[in-house]
Amino acid sequence: MRQEVSMTVDRGQYEDALTPWEQETWRNDVFGWVEGELAAHGLRVTGRTEVRLRPWSVLVRVCVRGGDSVWFKANPPASAFEGALTRALARWVPGHVLRPLAVDADRGWSLLPDGGELFRSVLAREAAGPGAWEALLRQYAAMQHALVPYARDIEQLGVPAARTTALPDVFDGLLAKNHALGQEERRSLEDLRPHLVQWCAELAALGIEDSLDHSDLHDGQLFNPEPGRFTFFDWGDAAVSHPFCSLLVPARRARDRYGHDVLPRLRDAYLEPWTGAGRTTADLRRAVSLAWRLSALGRACSWGRLFPAASGSAGATGAAESARWLLELLKDPPV
């Protein structure tokens, strides 16, 4: 493959990021693995290869004979579970996720088919209204609901656990490790802790069991291959936590496009698969409000995992972003 095709490398704004791509032996192993796995599917590499290097992944777009593309992804140790998780999700909730062509769980590698057009690209091309966001949230919530029985299995794949009842401990750990917070900010968060404990207890008591939380479900993390159908991917930030914690990121993106008034309808669309089982509308909406605020903990954890070497240094990317999300706990939810 190295001799037959041209290659471009995109480092984005992370020119100094260290990834295994810099190691020739590693690259040769990757290309050999990709070629072998493609051959097992009757596919052969041809055309341009595009490499995207980021601190959280190495992503390679490989053109194959016939004009299609496949995607190789290598995760760092903190998210090495992604390939195995994607493979398991393809069994448990087929049609909602990509089905990998191959996974090497030990090395954190996966080979994925092309999923079609990104939802972000569809939004850029068409004047899509809030209804498209409502449809994707209904589908995503239905998938989460179906995954509730698999929560423990998901943890056993190496996906981090941030269960509702354990979130005060997660908060304590984040606060203790982060040195980017100012003194007043830290004091405000420490004063918030008793309230956080109460919120977690109330949320757990409302009876929605923990499931898979994508944690970063924005319009660039899902495919929209045809109207009304969505495929969810990029599970490197995922955790087992309260499912409603997933709503914050997509709802904020939609709010940025359509304004604040879109939030109640998105919330209610997301809640449709969770109705029944004796749950009242008021209880479900209260659960969304509580989980909206607590979802900041999941985002703070993700940044700490992405930049572990820097997460204890003031001003470093991981610490600064984790601190920013921790401070979101101080804000009242908009729904």
C-alpha positions in Angstrom: 0.0 0.0 0.0 2.8 2.4 0.8 4.2 2.2 -2.8 0.9 2.0 -4.7 -1.0 5.0 -3.3 -0.3 8.6 -2.4 -0.8 9.8 1.2 -1.6 13.1 2.9 -1.3 13.8 6.7 -3.4 16.2 8.6 -2.3 17.2 12.1 -4.8 20.0 12.5 -3.8 22.4 15.4 -1.8 19.6 17.1 1.5 19.8 15.3 3.4 18.7 18.3 1.1 15.9 19.4 2.9 12.6 19.9 1.2 9.6 18.3 2.4 6.1 17.4 2.2 7.3 13.7 5.7 8.6 14.1 7.0 5.1 14.5 7.8 3.4 11.2 7.4 -0.1 12.6 4.0 0.8 13.9 2.9 2.2 10.6 4.1 -0.9 8.8 2.1 -3.1 11.2 -1.0 -1.0 10.6 -0.8 -1.1 6.8 -0.1 -4.9 7.0 -3.1 -5.4 9.2 -5.4 -3.3 7.1 -4.4 -5.0 3.9 -4.9 -8.4 5.4 -8.3 -7.6 6.9 -9.5 -6.0 3.6 -8.3 -9.0 1.7 -10.4 -11.2 3.9 -13.4 -9.2 2.7 -12.4 -9.3 -0.9 -11.2 -5.7 -0.9 -8.0 -4.1 -2.2 -6.5 -0.8 -1.5 -6.3 1.8 -4.3 -6.1 5.6 -4.6 -5.2 8.2 -2.0 -4.8 7.5 1.7 -5.7 10.3 4.1 -4.2 10.4 7.6 -5.7 12.4 10.4 -3.6 12.7 13.6 -5.0 14.0 16.8 -4.0 13.4 20.5 -7.0 11.1 20.9 -6.7 9.0 17.8 -5.0 8.1 14.5 -7.6 8.0 11.8 -6.8 6.8 8.3 -9.1 6.9 5.3 -8.3 4.2 2.9 -9.7 4.1 -0.6 -10.6 0.6 -1.9 -11.2 -0.7 -5.4 -14.6 0.3 -6.6 -14.5 3.9 -5.2 -15.5 3.3 -1.7 -13.6 4.1 1.5 -12.9 2.3 4.7 -11.6 3.8 7.9 -8.8 2.6 10.2 -8.8 4.0 13.7 -6.2 3.6 16.5 -7.3 4.7 20.0 -4.9 5.6 22.8 -4.9 3.5 25.9 -7.6 5.6 27.6 -10.1 4.9 24.9 -8.8 1.6 23.6 -12.1 0.0 24.4 -13.8 1.7 21.4 -13.3 -1.0 18.8 -14.6 -3.7 21.1 -17.5 -1.6 22.2 -18.5 -0.8 18.6 -18.3 -4.5 17.7 -20.5 -5.4 20.7 -23.0 -2.6 19.9 -23.3 -4.0 16.3 -24.6 -7.2 17.9 -26.8 -5.6 20.6 -28.3 -2.7 18.6 -27.8 -3.4 14.9 -28.8 -0.6 12.6 -27.9 2.1 15.1 -24.1 1.8 14.8 -21.4 0.9 12.3 -20.5 -2.8 12.0 -16.7 -3.1 12.0 -14.9 -5.0 9.3 -12.3 -5.9 11.8 -11.3 -5.2 15.4 -8.0 -5.8 17.3 -9.1 -5.1 20.8 -5.6 -5.7 22.3 -4.1 -2.9 20.2 -7.1 -0.6 20.2 -7.5 -0.9 16.4 -10.6 -1.0 14.3 -11.5 -1.0 10.6 -14.8 0.5 9.8 -16.9 0.8 6.6 -17.9 4.3 5.4 -21.1 5.4 7.2 -22.4 7.8 4.5 -22.9 11.5 5.0 -22.3 13.2 8.3 -25.3 14.9 9.9 -23.2 18.1 10.0 -22.8 18.0 6.2 -26.5 17.5 5.7 -27.2 20.5 7.9 -24.7 22.6 5.9 -26.4 21.6 2.6 -30.0 21.7 3.6 -32.2 24.0 5.6 -33.1 21.2 8.1 -35.3 22.3 11.0 -35.5 21.1 14.6 -37.5 18.0 13.5 -34.3 16.3 12.3 -32.8 16.7 15.7 -35.9 15.4 17.4 -35.8 12.3 15.2 -32.1 11.6 16.0 -32.7 12.0 19.7 -35.7 9.6 19.6 -33.5 7.0 17.8 -30.6 7.6 20.1 -32.8 7.3 23.3 -34.4 4.1 22.0 -30.9 2.7 21.5 -29.9 3.6 25.0 -33.1 2.1 26.4 -32.3 -1.2 24.6 -28.8 -1.1 26.1 -29.8 -0.9 29.7 -29.6 -4.7 30.2 -26.0 -4.6 28.8 -24.6 -2.0 31.2 -22.4 -4.4 33.1 -21.2 -6.1 29.9 -20.2 -2.7 28.5 -18.2 -2.0 31.7 -16.4 -5.3 31.2 -15.2 -4.1 27.8 -13.2 -1.4 29.6 -15.7 1.4 29.2 -15.4 3.7 32.2 -18.1 3.6 34.8 -19.6 6.8 36.1 -22.8 5.4 37.6 -25.3 7.8 39.0 -24.8 6.8 42.6 -21.0 7.1 42.2 -20.9 10.6 40.7 -20.1 12.3 44.0 -16.9 10.2 44.2 -16.2 11.1 40.5 -16.6 14.7 41.5 -14.2 14.4 44.4 -11.6 12.8 42.2 -11.8 15.4 39.5 -11.6 18.2 42.1 -8.6 16.7 43.8 -6.6 16.2 40.6 -7.3 19.5 38.9 -4.9 22.4 39.5 -6.3 24.8 36.9 -9.1 26.0 39.2 -8.7 29.3 41.0 -9.2 29.4 44.7 -12.6 31.0 44.6 -13.7 28.5 41.9 -12.5 25.6 44.0 -14.3 27.0 47.1 -17.5 27.4 45.1 -17.4 23.8 43.9 -16.6 22.5 47.4 -19.6 24.4 48.7 -21.7 22.8 46.0 -20.9 19.2 47.0 -23.8 18.7 49.4 -26.2 19.8 46.7 -24.5 17.5 44.2 -25.0 14.5 46.5 -28.7 15.3 46.9 -29.1 15.7 43.1 -27.5 12.3 42.5 -29.7 10.6 45.1 -32.8 12.2 43.7 -31.8 11.2 40.1 -31.2 7.6 41.1 -34.5 7.5 43.0 -36.4 8.4 39.8 -35.7 4.9 38.6 -34.0 5.3 35.2 -31.3 2.7 35.1 -27.7 3.5 34.0 -26.9 2.8 30.3 -24.4 3.9 27.7 -23.6 7.6 27.6 -21.9 8.7 24.4 -20.8 11.9 26.2 -20.0 13.9 23.1 -22.9 13.4 20.7 -22.7 16.4 18.4 -23.6 16.7 14.7 -20.2 15.5 13.6 -20.5 12.2 15.5 -23.3 10.7 13.6 -24.1 9.8 10.1 -27.3 10.7 8.3 -27.3 8.4 5.3 -31.0 9.0 4.5 -33.7 11.2 5.9 -34.8 10.0 9.4 -32.1 7.4 9.8 -29.0 8.0 11.9 -25.8 6.0 12.7 -23.9 6.8 15.8 -20.2 6.5 16.0 -17.0 7.7 17.8 -17.4 6.2 21.2 -14.0 7.2 22.7 -15.6 9.5 25.3 -18.3 7.0 26.3 -19.1 5.9 29.8 -21.7 3.8 31.7 -23.7 6.5 33.5 -27.2 7.9 33.6 -28.4 7.9 30.0 -29.9 11.3 30.2 -26.4 12.8 30.6 -26.2 12.4 26.8 -28.7 15.1 26.0 -26.6 18.1 26.9 -24.2 18.2 23.9 -26.7 17.7 21.1 -29.3 20.0 22.7 -26.7 22.7 23.0 -25.7 22.3 19.4 -29.4 22.6 18.3 -29.9 25.6 20.6 -27.1 27.3 18.8 -28.8 26.9 15.5 -32.5 27.5 16.4 -32.5 29.4 19.7 -33.4 28.6 23.3 -37.1 27.8 22.6 -36.1 24.5 20.8 -34.9 22.9 24.1 -38.3 21.8 25.5 -39.3 20.0 22.3 -35.9 18.3 22.0 -36.2 17.2 25.6 -39.7 15.8 25.1 -38.6 14.0 21.9 -35.7 12.4 23.7 -38.0 11.3 26.5 -40.5 9.5 24.3 -38.8 6.1 24.5 -38.5 6.3 28.3 -42.2 6.8 29.0 -44.2 4.1 30.6 -43.3 1.9 33.6 -45.2 4.2 35.9 -43.0 7.2 35.1 -44.8 10.5 35.0 -43.9 13.3 32.6 -43.0 15.5 35.6 -40.6 12.9 36.9 -38.9 12.4 33.5 -38.5 16.1 33.0 -37.0 16.5 36.4 -34.6 13.7 35.6 -33.5 15.6 32.5 -32.9 18.7 34.5 -30.7 16.9 37.1 -28.8 14.9 34.5 -28.2 18.0 32.4 -26.2 19.5 35.2 -24.4 16.3 36.2 -23.4 15.5 32.7 -20.6 18.1 33.1 -18.8 15.5 35.2 -18.6 13.1 32.2 -17.2 15.8 30.0 -14.6 16.8 32.6 -13.6 13.1 32.9 -13.2 12.8 29.1 -10.7 15.7 29.0 -8.7 14.2 31.8 -8.4 10.9 30.0 -7.5 12.6 26.7 -4.6 14.5 28.1 -3.5 12.5 31.2 0.1 13.8 31.2 -1.0 17.4 31.3 -4.2 17.1 33.4 -2.4 18.1 36.6 -0.8 21.2 35.2 -2.5 24.6 35.4 -3.2 26.0 32.0 -2.7 22.7 30.2 -5.4 21.6 27.8 -6.8 18.7 29.9 -6.8 20.6 33.2 -8.2 23.8 31.7 -11.0 22.0 29.9 -11.8 19.8 32.9 -12.0 22.9 35.1 -14.3 24.6 32.6 -16.7 21.7 32.7 -16.6 21.4 36.4 -17.7 25.0 36.7 -20.7 24.2 34.6 -22.0 22.4 37.7 -22.6 25.9 39.2 -25.1 26.9 36.4 -28.8 26.2 36.6 -30.0 23.9 33.8 -32.0 25.6 31.0 -34.7 22.9 31.0 
